[in-house]
């Protein structure tokens, strides 16, 4: 009898311990990677050297059809942080967070509103210690100031952070570091008389992302000792232009073997107005060639640029590996959610374009993986949106939301990847267009003078979006139009 009670006591104690552990809020390590399209081994690109992200993907829920809401850095990040679809043209600007969050905070005499400014603010309100470093919102160090100005003290997200950190190293400011070269120069100071790529015989700390990694590694050690659930946001710059990386990452690739864009032309029945003339790339005035919509750059130059992009991807992959190693070393991995998110895709000569700023798939599809402690993960094929990340993290963290957002929690998909009730759509906005992505189709309605008004691409038959078939498939357009119009927030009429 005594033995029975002893066993019951042990089981009760074990249950109490289990409940206590279950009640412990998970930490969150959020890694934002600038301009990272799904150009990784885990997305089937076997020519890419991305072992650390590939390993993390095997331990995570890998979203194979994740699309951003706006294909430009600041507006995409604003959507991530607020889970709000853009309602007017200002919401498509890189300055939207500065105007809608930072400036309104100042105008209200620095009095925080009841509604969280971002999901990070919501976590902070619920007991999380929040630390940001690098590019989480638009400005590369989290402070609002111009490219050629000294760093200000105006936080872009004033209520979100307990700490906002950045090591600008030899570059001096976040903006200079963002456009920095290995010798400490930068695109701004050089008045754009620079190449769009660079390989240098330096260690990882020879470029800014290596310094950010060191900062994050040291902060994880501190957070381990703090004994409080934390949110650590780490924003890496690469592979954003300029495509710079230590030489050892360039050496991972044989340039002549790097594959070219699978479709480098304006899609049939489309328009130049749907694309863009690679203005961001062409700002690097010492580039060997100018890209445009009238003709493709040479294969030699295209391979050089793609080489630079891939080297930068491999460089940032190594930084992610260092973070994951430290998470394990500190014993934090078993209770930390890890998110890797690319803020949008990037045309690498696809559709005759170099850059983002279109509503084609290559500008909108980006990396998303979420590692949940104690969960095995797996591939998720359903269409999801960046808008869905906010409510997902709130549910995973056990934070109640009593305010409206435009996204939906993806936790049901992670719990049951074949979830039949998932909406399976994503909306995106740019170029005076509203674009709808479904599992099979991308349909875009443009509000402009140039024809065509509607573009439709069948990803089952035409995965590289080579031909607009809206005129050939009027019944498909008719069927999809009510669904597209659900995403019409009045953005082009406000």
N, C-alpha and C positions, 0 to 999 in steps of 0.2 A: 504493500500500500504506500509505504514511504517512497519506494522507487517510482511508483506511478505519479505521485505528486511532484517528485523531482523532475520527471520527464515533462509534465505539464508546465512546471515552472520554467524549464529550459525553453520549451516551445513558445511560451508567453513572452519570455525575454527576447527570443529571436524575432517574434512578430513585432515587438515594440521597436527593436533596432531597425527592422526592415521598414516600418512605417516612418521612423525618424529619418532614415536615409532617403526614403521616397519623398518626404516633405522638404528636403534640402533643395532650395532653388538651384537649377543648373547655372554654371557660368556660361558666358557666350564669348567666343572668339570670332569676330567678324572680319574677314579679309576681303577688301575691295581691290580689284585689279583693273587698272585703267585700260580701256580699249581691247579687252581680251575676248575675242570671238572664240567659239569652241574649237580652237586649233590646238588640240591636246591629244595625246595617245588614247585617253579614255573615251574620247568622242570619235574614235576610229581613224585618227590621223597618225598612221604608224610611222611617218617620217619625222614626227616631232619628238624631241627629247624632253619629256616632262615626267620623269619617274616619280617625283614627290607628289605632284597633283594626281597622277594616275593611281598611286597607292592610296591617297586620301579618298579618291573616288570609289575605290573598291570597298572602303569602309563606310561609305556615305550613301545617301539617296542622291543619285545623279539624275538631274532633270535634263533630259535630252532634247526637250522642246520648250526651252525657256526664252521668252521674248521681253525686251525692255519696252517701256512705254514711250520714251523719247530718245532718239539716237544722237544725243549730245550730252556731254558730261554732267553739267550742273543740273539740267532739268531731269535727267534720268535719276540722279541721286536724290533730288527733291521728291520725286515720285516714290523712290525706295523708302525714304525717311518718313513720309507722311501718308502713304497709301492713298493719295488723292490723284485722280485723273486730271489732266490739264483742262482748265475751264476757259482760259483766254490766251491770247498770244504771248503774254508775259510769262506764262507757265512753261513756255518752250525755251526760255532764255537761260543761259548759264548763270545769270545773276538772280534767279528766282528765289533762292534761299536767302540771299542777302536782303532782298527787298521784302519778301513775305514773312521772314522770321526775324532777322537781325534788326532791320530798320524799324519794323513795327514794335519790337521790344523796346528800342530806344525811344520811339514816339510815345509809348505808353508809360514813360518815366521808369523804365526797367522793372515793371510789375508783371510777373509771369501770369499768363491766363490760366484758367482752370483746365482747358484742353491742352494736352501735351503737344509741344511743338514738333516732336518727332517720336519715333518708337524708343529712341535712346532716352529721351526725357521721361517717357512713361516708365521705363525700367528704373530710372533713377528715383522716380516718385515711389517706387515699390521696393526700395531697399537695396538696389544695385549700386555698386561703385563703378562709375563710368569713366573710361579713359580712352581718348582718341589720339592717334598719331598718324601723320601723313594725310593723304587726301581721302576724306570720308564724305564731306560735302563738296562743294565745287573748289574752293580755294585750297591750295596744296598743303597749307599748314593750319587751316581752320580759322584764319583771320581774314577780314575783309580789307583789301587794299589793292591798288593797281599794280600792273606788271613791273613798272619801273620806280615804284615808291618804296620807302622803308616799311617794314612790317608795322601794322597798326595794332592797337589793343582791342579792336572791335571783333568779338567772336561772331562767326557766322551762325552758330547754334548756341546762343548764350545760356539757355537753361539745360542743355543736354549733358554738359561735361562737368565732372569733378576735376578732371585734368585734361588739357589739350596740349600735346607735346610734339616737338619736331626738332630734329638735329639738321640744320641747314649746312653744316660743315663749311667747306671752303667757298661755297656759293653764297653764303650770307643771308639770303632770304628764301622763303618757300618757293616763290615764283622763279627765282634764278635757278634754284635746284631742280625745279620741275623741267626746265629747258636746258639743263646743265650738261657740260662736257667734262671729260676727265681732267683737264687742266684747270678747272675752276671757272672757266668762261661759261657763257650762256647765250642763248639765242637773242634775248632782249638786249643785253649789253653789246653784242656783236652786230646789232641792227640787222639781224636776219642774214648776215653774210656768213652762212654756215651750211654744212651739208646736213641732210636729213638722217644721217646714220653715222656711227662711229664705233670702231673697235679699238680698245686700248689695253696695253699690257699692265693692268692694275688688278688688285684684289677686289673682292665684292664691295668693300667700303670705298672704292674709288669712284663709285656712283652713289647717288642718294639712297636708293632702296636698300643698299647694304647697311647704311647708317640707321635707317628705320628699323631694320631687322634687329640690330644690336640693341636699340632702344626698347623694342618690344620684348626681347629675351630678358633683359634686365628688369623690365616692369613685371613680367610674369613671376619672377622670383619675389618681388615685393608683394604682389597680389596674393601669392601663396601664403605669406605671413599675415595678411590682413584679416583673414577669417571672415570675409564678407563676400557674398556673391558679386561677381564682377561682369561688366561688359567691356571688352577690349576691342576697339576698332582699329585695324591696321590698314592703311591705304597705300598700296604700292603704285608707283608712277608708270612703270614699264608694263606693257609694251607701247605706251603712248609715244608719239613722236617727240623728240628725235629717237630713232631706233639705236640706242646706245647700250652697250654691254661689255664687260670684260672680254678680252680676246679668247679666253678658254671656252666661252659659250659660243662664240662664232666658230671655233674649231670643231664643234660637234657636228657641223654640217659641211657637205661638199656642195658648193654653190651650183655647180652644173647639174646636180641631181635633184635640186629643189623643184617640186612641181609648180607649174604655172597655174594661173586662174583657169578654171574649167570653162568659163564663158566670159570672154573679154570683148563685149560688143554691146551696143544699145539693144535692148530686147525688141523683137519684132512687134510692131503695132504699139510701141511705147513712144516716149518723147524725151528729148534732152531735158525738158522741164521737170521730169521725174527724177533726174539724177543730179549730180553736181560736178563742177569742173576741177575737183581736187585742189581747191584753194588752200587748204591747210598744208598739204604737202608742198605746194609751190611757194609757200612763204620761206622755205629754206632755199635761199637764193643761189647757193653754190651746188645745188643738185645738178647732176649731169644733164638731165632732160626735164622738160616741163610736161606734166600730164594734162590731158584735156579730153573732151568728148568728141573731137574730130578725128583722132587717131590714137592708137595704142603706143605706149612707150616701147622701146626695144626690149627684146627678151633678155638681153644682158643687164639692162638697168632694172627691169622688173625682178629678175632673180636677185640682184643686189639688194633691192628694197625688201623683198620677201626674206632674204637671208637675215637682214637686220631685224625684222619683226620676229623671226623664229629665235634668233639669239637672245633677244630681249625677253621672249617668253621663257626660254630655258633659264635665264638669269633670275627671273622672278620665281620660277619653280624652285630653284635652289633656296631662295629666301623662305618660301613656304615650308620647305623641308626642315629648315633650322627652327622655325616656330613650332612645328609639330614635335620635333625632337625635344625641345625644351618643355613643352606641355607634358610629355611623358616623363621627362626627368623630374619635374616638380610634383609628379603624382596628381596632376590636375585633369588628365585626359578622361578619367572615368566619370567625371561630373561636369564636362564642358561640351556644350554644343559648338560645333565648328561650322561656319558658313564661308564658302568661297563664292564670290559674285563678281562677274564682269559687268561694267556699267553700260556696255553696248558692244556690238560687233564692229567690223571694219572691212570695207572693200579693199582687197589687195589686188587691184586690177580687175576685179569682178565687175561686170556691166560697164567696163571701160572707166572705172572710178577708183580713186585712191582716197580713202577716208570714210567717215560715217555720214550723217546728215542726209540719209534717204530712208524711205520706208520699204526698202527691199529686205529680204530675209538676212542677207549677209551683214547688214548694218544693225539689225534688230535682234538677231539670235546671239545669246551670250552664255557664258558658263554660269551654272548654278549647281552647287552641291551642298548638302546639309548632312553633317555627321551628328547623329544623336547618340549620346552615351548609352551603352547597353543594347543598342539596336544594330542589326546586321547591315542594313541598307539594301540597295538594289537600284536598278534602272527604272525610271519613271518616264513613260513615253507621252503621257497626256500633255496638252498645251497648257502652260502656266505663264503668269506674268510677274514682273518685278513688283507690281502692285500687291501681290499676294504675300510678299515676304513679311511685312509688318504684322498682319494678324497671325501668321504662322508662328513667328517668334513669341508673340504674346501668349499664344496657347501653349507652346512648348515650355515657356517659363512660368506658366500658371498665373499670368497677370490678367486680371479681369478688365475688359474694355467696355466702358459705358458711353462711348462716343462712336460716331459713324466713320467708317473708312470705305474705300471703293473696292478693296481686295477681299479675298476669302482665304481662310486658313487652309494650307496644303497638308495639314496633319492627317486628314482622312486619306489622302493619297499615299502618304508614307505608311499609314497603318494598313491600308488595303490598296495596293497599286492599281488594281483593276476597278476602283471605285466607279460605279456606273452613273452616279448622279453628278459627277464633276462637270463643270460647265464647258471645259475643253476649248476655250477661246482666249485670245489676248488682243487688246487694242493698242495701237501705236499712232503717233501724231507727229508730222513734220511735213515740210514742202507743201503746205496748204492741203494736206491730205489726212484722211482718217483711214487707217488700215486695220483690217480684221484678219487674224490668223486662226484657222481651224485646223484639225488634223490633216486635211487634204489640200485646202485652198488658202491662198492669200488674196484678198480682194481689197482694193484701195479706191476710195472715192476722193477725187481732187476737187477743190474749190478754186478754180483758176480759169483763165481764158483759153489756155492751150489745150487742144485735144490730145489724148482722150480723157474724158472725165472719169471713166471707170477702167481700172486695170484688174485683170483676174489671171492668176497663175495656178496651175494644177501641179502640186508637188508630188503627186503620185506618178504623173507622166513626165513632168518637167521640173526636176528638183533644183535646177540652177536658174530658174526664172528667165528663160530665153524668149518666151513668146506670150504676149498678152492675148488671152482667148475670150475676152469679155463679149466681143461681137459674135463669136462662134457659139457661145454657151449662154444665151439669154435666160434660159430657165434656171441655170445655176445662179446667175446674177440676181434674178428675181427672188430666188429662195434665200440667198444670203443677205439681201439688202435689209430686211427688217432686223436681222441680227447686227449688221454693221451700224444701223441707225441707233441701236441701244447704246453704242459708244459715242454718239454725237452729243457732246456736252455743250454745244453752241460755241465751241472754241473759235471758229472762224467767223462768227457773227457778233461776238462780244467786243 
